[in-house]
Structure formats: C-alpha cells, structure tokens
Amino acid sequence: MYKIEPLLPSDAFSLDVINLDYSTESFPLSYYLYYIINHTEDCMAVVSPVERKRSFYCLRDVYGILMGRLEEKDNVICAHISVLSVQFRKRRNGFARLCMDILENNANIYKAYFMDLYVRCTNACAIDFYKKLGYTVYRRVLDYYHDTNGYEDALDMRKSLKLDPENKFMQKGSDIHASKLN
C-alpha cells in the first residue's frame, strides 16, 4: 500500500534509500528544502501509509519523490522536472509514472505549454522511460553533469501539453553548452 502526499521538509532525512544507485542524482539539503518551500504544489512523495517513530521525530517510509516547478521560458509557461527518483526495490510499481501524471495535470491546470527535464545521456533506462511517456529529445546540453569521473552531457527532453497540440515546443533545438543555459 502507498499514498501520494506533498513532500515534507522532514522527508529530506528519508531520501538516502532513494538516492543509493549510481544513476540517481543527490543534492544538498538546501536544494530539497528550497523546492519544498517554494514549489510546494509540484513536490510530492510516494509514502507508506504507516508512520514509524524513529528517534525524537517521525519519519515516513518514502518510496519515491518528484520535485518540479513551473517556470517561464521566453514568455511561455512550462513545467520543469528537477528530481524524479524511486527506491530501487519499489521500482516497476508505476510510482514514477503516477507522479509524472500528477505533475502533468498540474501543469495543464496552470496553462503550461510543455514539460521538460534533463537526464544523463548514459541513463538509458530513464531515457526509455521518458520516451514511453511521450517525451522526445529536444537538444543535448554539453557538460551539464560534473562529478569525480569528469563531465557528462545531458539530454533536454520535452513533452508538449494541451496548449501545444501541434507540438511546436518539441521541435528539435540546437545543442548548447551548460554554461550558456539561463
């Protein structure tokens, strides 16, 4: 059993299990808190319906999270997915798809034209997942990711929403270096 609820600040202390595999990005606590505070309606958690008492505070068992935001790009509203992650042992249960559907519904309500996200070029499983949801590669972002292994490119993937029935915003864009992103 599970339920989907708003992502809470205390959930940041339960994310270690979600961020264990090599293809999942981890961020500083301040990053998660910024989204939770400033983009509450677009941050959600798939959680166990049972809370367990741990130490001096209650932590929920978080199975997955999605953190997104509405933003304006060139005078057009879009929904950006910043974090989508599901515990390894809870994958293939439809949690990621469910969260993506909720964010897409929110984006349509707020009159967004498209949704976008960045994904590592080497993360074939995630790329395939997004393609199954209707996302296409808009452009490559050079040197977007940086870690101990050096730099890696990202794919900027997009999906048109109800306000873009002709898929105008999904047409292939020009590749760009990460330093040129605004």
C-alpha atoms as a printed R data frame, in Angstrom:
    type eleno elety resid chain resno      x      y       z
1   ATOM     1    CA   MET     A     1  0.000  0.000   0.000
2   ATOM     2    CA   TYR     A     2  1.050  3.559  -0.592
3   ATOM     3    CA   LYS     A     3 -0.246  7.101  -0.708
4   ATOM     4    CA   ILE     A     4  0.877 10.234  -2.501
5   ATOM     5    CA   GLU     A     5  1.250 13.329  -0.373
6   ATOM     6    CA   PRO     A     6  3.081 16.637  -0.501
7   ATOM     7    CA   LEU     A     7  6.803 16.302   0.077
8   ATOM     8    CA   LEU     A     8  7.592 17.492   3.608
9   ATOM     9    CA   PRO     A     9 10.818 19.017   4.950
10  ATOM    10    CA   SER     A    10 11.221 16.010   7.272
11  ATOM    11    CA   ASP     A    11 11.185 13.719   4.209
12  ATOM    12    CA   ALA     A    12 14.616 15.059   3.278
13  ATOM    13    CA   PHE     A    13 16.001 12.814   6.025
14  ATOM    14    CA   SER     A    14 14.436  9.736   4.397
15  ATOM    15    CA   LEU     A    15 15.888 10.211   0.931
16  ATOM    16    CA   ASP     A    16 19.081  8.233   1.467
17  ATOM    17    CA   VAL     A    17 17.372  4.980   0.447
18  ATOM    18    CA   ILE     A    18 16.035  6.601  -2.723
19  ATOM    19    CA   ASN     A    19 19.383  8.053  -3.777
20  ATOM    20    CA   LEU     A    20 21.521  4.927  -3.438
21  ATOM    21    CA   ASP     A    21 22.042  3.899  -7.053
22  ATOM    22    CA   TYR     A    22 24.611  5.356  -9.423
23  ATOM    23    CA   SER     A    23 22.108  6.877 -11.857
24  ATOM    24    CA   THR     A    24 20.289  8.976  -9.255
25  ATOM    25    CA   GLU     A    25 21.474 12.499  -8.577
26  ATOM    26    CA   SER     A    26 21.885 13.567  -4.965
27  ATOM    27    CA   PHE     A    27 21.656 17.179  -3.903
28  ATOM    28    CA   PRO     A    28 22.438 19.188  -0.774
29  ATOM    29    CA   LEU     A    29 19.709 19.503   1.847
30  ATOM    30    CA   SER     A    30 19.246 23.172   0.912
31  ATOM    31    CA   TYR     A    31 18.249 22.155  -2.635
32  ATOM    32    CA   TYR     A    32 15.442 19.892  -1.418
33  ATOM    33    CA   LEU     A    33 14.240 22.457   1.127
34  ATOM    34    CA   TYR     A    34 14.215 25.233  -1.487
35  ATOM    35    CA   TYR     A    35 11.862 23.214  -3.675
36  ATOM    36    CA   ILE     A    36  9.659 22.090  -0.800
37  ATOM    37    CA   ILE     A    37  9.222 25.683   0.390
38  ATOM    38    CA   ASN     A    38  8.957 27.475  -2.960
39  ATOM    39    CA   HIS     A    39  7.241 24.895  -5.186
40  ATOM    40    CA   THR     A    40  5.081 23.000  -2.713
41  ATOM    41    CA   GLU     A    41  2.293 22.099  -5.139
42  ATOM    42    CA   ASP     A    42  4.766 20.447  -7.525
43  ATOM    43    CA   CYS     A    43  6.701 18.396  -4.960
44  ATOM    44    CA   MET     A    44  5.254 15.050  -3.984
45  ATOM    45    CA   ALA     A    45  6.213 11.870  -2.201
46  ATOM    46    CA   VAL     A    46  5.014  8.303  -2.565
47  ATOM    47    CA   VAL     A    47  4.958  7.093   1.021
48  ATOM    48    CA   SER     A    48  3.927  4.183   3.172
49  ATOM    49    CA   PRO     A    49  0.569  4.815   4.848
50  ATOM    50    CA   VAL     A    50  2.154  3.808   8.168
51  ATOM    51    CA   GLU     A    51  4.438  6.212  10.040
52  ATOM    52    CA   ARG     A    52  7.129  4.800  12.284
53  ATOM    53    CA   LYS     A    53  8.576  6.525  15.311
54  ATOM    54    CA   ARG     A    54 12.325  6.944  14.979
55  ATOM    55    CA   SER     A    55 14.432  8.765  17.495
56  ATOM    56    CA   PHE     A    56 12.753 12.026  18.539
57  ATOM    57    CA   TYR     A    57 10.822 12.630  15.326
58  ATOM    58    CA   CYS     A    58  8.564 10.746  12.953
59  ATOM    59    CA   LEU     A    59  9.853  9.747   9.554
60  ATOM    60    CA   ARG     A    60  7.726  8.337   6.796
61  ATOM    61    CA   ASP     A    61  8.896  5.497   4.610
62  ATOM    62    CA   VAL     A    62  9.386  7.373   1.350
63  ATOM    63    CA   TYR     A    63  9.226  5.126  -1.715
64  ATOM    64    CA   GLY     A    64  9.725  7.857  -4.287
65  ATOM    65    CA   ILE     A    65  9.684 11.593  -4.891
66  ATOM    66    CA   LEU     A    66  9.069 14.061  -7.663
67  ATOM    67    CA   MET     A    67 10.157 17.669  -7.389
68  ATOM    68    CA   GLY     A    68  9.118 20.056 -10.108
69  ATOM    69    CA   ARG     A    69  8.356 23.687 -10.711
70  ATOM    70    CA   LEU     A    70  6.514 25.956 -13.073
71  ATOM    71    CA   GLU     A    71  8.764 28.432 -14.828
72  ATOM    72    CA   GLU     A    72  8.661 30.876 -17.673
73  ATOM    73    CA   LYS     A    73 10.948 30.428 -20.677
74  ATOM    74    CA   ASP     A    74 10.737 33.006 -23.462
75  ATOM    75    CA   ASN     A    75  7.315 34.205 -22.202
76  ATOM    76    CA   VAL     A    76  5.931 30.652 -22.217
77  ATOM    77    CA   ILE     A    77  4.998 28.741 -19.067
78  ATOM    78    CA   CYS     A    78  6.472 25.265 -18.750
79  ATOM    79    CA   ALA     A    79  6.750 22.644 -16.040
80  ATOM    80    CA   HIS     A    80 10.284 21.520 -15.241
81  ATOM    81    CA   ILE     A    81 11.011 18.207 -13.542
82  ATOM    82    CA   SER     A    82 14.037 18.620 -11.306
83  ATOM    83    CA   VAL     A    83 14.016 15.334  -9.388
84  ATOM    84    CA   LEU     A    84 12.283 12.027 -10.035
85  ATOM    85    CA   SER     A    85 13.525  9.109  -8.002
86  ATOM    86    CA   VAL     A    86 12.076  5.845  -6.723
87  ATOM    87    CA   GLN     A    87 13.640  3.357  -4.304
88  ATOM    88    CA   PHE     A    88 15.324  0.548  -6.194
89  ATOM    89    CA   ARG     A    89 13.187 -2.159  -4.554
90  ATOM    90    CA   LYS     A    90  9.970 -0.211  -5.291
91  ATOM    91    CA   ARG     A    91 10.614  0.358  -8.996
92  ATOM    92    CA   ARG     A    92  8.338 -1.174 -11.629
93  ATOM    93    CA   ASN     A    93  5.284 -0.395  -9.474
94  ATOM    94    CA   GLY     A    94  4.189  2.632 -11.511
95  ATOM    95    CA   PHE     A    95  5.111  5.206  -8.852
96  ATOM    96    CA   ALA     A    96  7.216  7.347 -11.198
97  ATOM    97    CA   ARG     A    97  4.538  7.334 -13.897
98  ATOM    98    CA   LEU     A    98  1.876  8.259 -11.334
99  ATOM    99    CA   CYS     A    99  3.911 11.227 -10.076
100 ATOM   100    CA   MET     A   100  4.605 12.356 -13.647
101 ATOM   101    CA   ASP     A   101  0.866 12.198 -14.423
102 ATOM   102    CA   ILE     A   102  0.062 14.345 -11.385
103 ATOM   103    CA   LEU     A   103  2.633 16.970 -12.359
104 ATOM   104    CA   GLU     A   104  1.347 16.935 -15.942
105 ATOM   105    CA   ASN     A   105 -2.205 17.531 -14.696
106 ATOM   106    CA   ASN     A   106 -0.976 20.412 -12.523
107 ATOM   107    CA   ALA     A   107  0.888 21.874 -15.495
108 ATOM   108    CA   ASN     A   108 -2.230 21.728 -17.668
109 ATOM   109    CA   ILE     A   109 -4.264 23.454 -14.953
110 ATOM   110    CA   TYR     A   110 -1.690 26.257 -14.777
111 ATOM   111    CA   LYS     A   111 -1.655 26.622 -18.585
112 ATOM   112    CA   ALA     A   112  1.833 25.301 -19.236
113 ATOM   113    CA   TYR     A   113  2.706 24.547 -22.853
114 ATOM   114    CA   PHE     A   114  5.213 21.773 -22.221
115 ATOM   115    CA   MET     A   115  7.123 19.804 -19.602
116 ATOM   116    CA   ASP     A   116 10.882 19.392 -19.681
117 ATOM   117    CA   LEU     A   117 13.657 17.621 -17.814
118 ATOM   118    CA   TYR     A   118 17.356 16.836 -18.024
119 ATOM   119    CA   VAL     A   119 18.684 13.286 -17.951
120 ATOM   120    CA   ARG     A   120 22.197 11.862 -18.215
121 ATOM   121    CA   CYS     A   121 22.982 10.675 -21.750
122 ATOM   122    CA   THR     A   122 24.189  7.378 -20.277
123 ATOM   123    CA   ASN     A   123 20.989  6.694 -18.301
124 ATOM   124    CA   ALA     A   124 19.353  4.512 -20.959
125 ATOM   125    CA   CYS     A   125 16.710  3.141 -18.586
126 ATOM   126    CA   ALA     A   126 15.454  6.629 -17.673
127 ATOM   127    CA   ILE     A   127 15.585  7.830 -21.280
128 ATOM   128    CA   ASP     A   128 13.481  4.841 -22.345
129 ATOM   129    CA   PHE     A   129 11.011  5.507 -19.513
130 ATOM   130    CA   TYR     A   130 10.580  9.146 -20.543
131 ATOM   131    CA   LYS     A   131 10.156  8.212 -24.203
132 ATOM   132    CA   LYS     A   132  7.366  5.807 -23.231
133 ATOM   133    CA   LEU     A   133  5.650  8.760 -21.534
134 ATOM   134    CA   GLY     A   134  5.817 10.792 -24.750
135 ATOM   135    CA   TYR     A   135  8.998 12.805 -24.189
136 ATOM   136    CA   THR     A   136 11.373 13.483 -27.057
137 ATOM   137    CA   VAL     A   137 14.940 14.753 -27.104
138 ATOM   138    CA   TYR     A   138 14.849 18.500 -27.645
139 ATOM   139    CA   ARG     A   139 18.616 19.038 -27.508
140 ATOM   140    CA   ARG     A   140 21.857 17.902 -25.922
141 ATOM   141    CA   VAL     A   141 23.299 20.007 -23.097
142 ATOM   142    CA   LEU     A   142 27.070 19.641 -23.175
143 ATOM   143    CA   ASP     A   143 28.976 19.162 -19.899
144 ATOM   144    CA   TYR     A   144 25.812 19.502 -17.793
145 ATOM   145    CA   TYR     A   145 26.792 16.955 -15.143
146 ATOM   146    CA   HIS     A   146 30.084 17.105 -13.273
147 ATOM   147    CA   ASP     A   147 31.364 14.548 -10.804
148 ATOM   148    CA   THR     A   148 34.561 12.723  -9.925
149 ATOM   149    CA   ASN     A   149 34.545 10.999 -13.328
150 ATOM   150    CA   GLY     A   150 34.570 14.314 -15.179
151 ATOM   151    CA   TYR     A   151 31.855 15.911 -17.272
152 ATOM   152    CA   GLU     A   152 28.855 14.268 -18.871
153 ATOM   153    CA   ASP     A   153 26.242 15.586 -21.279
154 ATOM   154    CA   ALA     A   154 22.529 15.718 -20.543
155 ATOM   155    CA   LEU     A   155 19.575 15.306 -22.819
156 ATOM   156    CA   ASP     A   156 16.971 18.066 -22.560
157 ATOM   157    CA   MET     A   157 13.727 16.133 -23.082
158 ATOM   158    CA   ARG     A   158 10.307 17.686 -23.635
159 ATOM   159    CA   LYS     A   159  6.667 16.749 -23.853
160 ATOM   160    CA   SER     A   160  4.001 19.069 -25.246
161 ATOM   161    CA   LEU     A   161  0.854 19.604 -23.200
162 ATOM   162    CA   LYS     A   162 -2.748 20.510 -24.096
163 ATOM   163    CA   LEU     A   163 -1.899 24.114 -25.041
164 ATOM   164    CA   ASP     A   164  0.589 22.883 -27.665
165 ATOM   165    CA   PRO     A   165 -1.423 20.407 -29.779
166 ATOM   166    CA   GLU     A   166  0.884 20.909 -32.780
167 ATOM   167    CA   ASN     A   167  3.981 20.022 -30.702
168 ATOM   168    CA   LYS     A   168  5.625 23.329 -31.557
169 ATOM   169    CA   PHE     A   169  7.773 23.220 -28.411
170 ATOM   170    CA   MET     A   170  9.024 19.695 -29.079
171 ATOM   171    CA   GLN     A   171 10.750 20.551 -32.347
172 ATOM   172    CA   LYS     A   172 14.457 19.784 -32.202
173 ATOM   173    CA   GLY     A   173 16.546 22.591 -30.739
174 ATOM   174    CA   SER     A   174 20.240 23.318 -31.113
175 ATOM   175    CA   ASP     A   175 22.719 21.684 -28.776
176 ATOM   176    CA   ILE     A   176 24.043 24.039 -26.122
177 ATOM   177    CA   HIS     A   177 26.858 24.126 -23.569
178 ATOM   178    CA   ALA     A   178 25.725 24.061 -19.935
179 ATOM   179    CA   SER     A   179 27.451 27.393 -19.287
180 ATOM   180    CA   LYS     A   180 25.073 29.044 -21.797
181 ATOM   181    CA   LEU     A   181 21.866 27.946 -20.046
182 ATOM   182    CA   ASN     A   182 19.990 30.778 -18.369
